[in-house]
Amino acid sequence: MADKQPHLNGAFYGPSVPPPTKTYHRHGHGRGCACCLLSTIIKLIIGIVVVVGIAVLILWLVFRPNKLRFDVTSAELTQFNFTGNQLHYNLALNLTIRNPNKRIGVYYDAIEASPFYKDQRLNTQWLPPFYQGHKTTTVVTPQFNGQQLVLLGAQELTEFNAEKLAGVFNIDVKFRPRLRLKLGAVRIGKLKPKVNCELKVPLESSATSFTFFQATRCNFDF
């Protein structure tokens, strides 16, 4: 007897087959992260600048810093003459430095001192370092002597001869101090102000000069 087979209509009653997964690609995701990082860094920098600015303002309001004063109180010029294009000179100065601040001390780590004649450097001296306390005055005594090649044009030679006749020479002395400030227990630096002293110095050996040196206030600028 033949086996009887059930009639199948083609339908499938097994577990359902899930639909295929679609993959989506997000473009520009890396660029967005970079922009966020850059924005965070900029905000951080701005925050630091603001905090530092506020701190500096508070320090200024508390300490009220005043400019240092540089004055050349005396000058002695015992030699200033040409041999060919060589200028022979001997110049000694008394420089008075005043710290007018009540709460700020000053460390002078170095002071570069250079005399100039007709915009030409004659020499350079390095003055020894020192500390200057509150509302104090310090006197330093730079000396310059030797000989230096100085080339004068026609106009400058005319000016030299006029100064020689009068017995008074226009000599500029420039100081370049390197400073640190002491505010309580805090030290701030390094500062490099420019100090320019425009001097009219009589030659002591000149028989035609009856001019005495007048104390000169120097220009102080950062």
Buried (B, 14 or more C-beta within 10 A) or exposed (E): EEEEEEEEEEEEEEEEEEEEEEEEEEEEEEEEEEEEEEEEEEEEEEEEEEEEEEEEEEBEEEBEBEEBBBBBEBBBBEBBEBEEEEBEBBBBBBBBBBBBBEEBBBBBBEBBBBBBBBEBEBBEEEBEEEEBEEEBEBEBEBEBEEBBEBEBEEEBEEBBEEBBEBBBBBBBBBBBBBBBBBBEEEEBEEEEBEBBBBBBBBBBEBEEBEBEBEEBEBEBEE
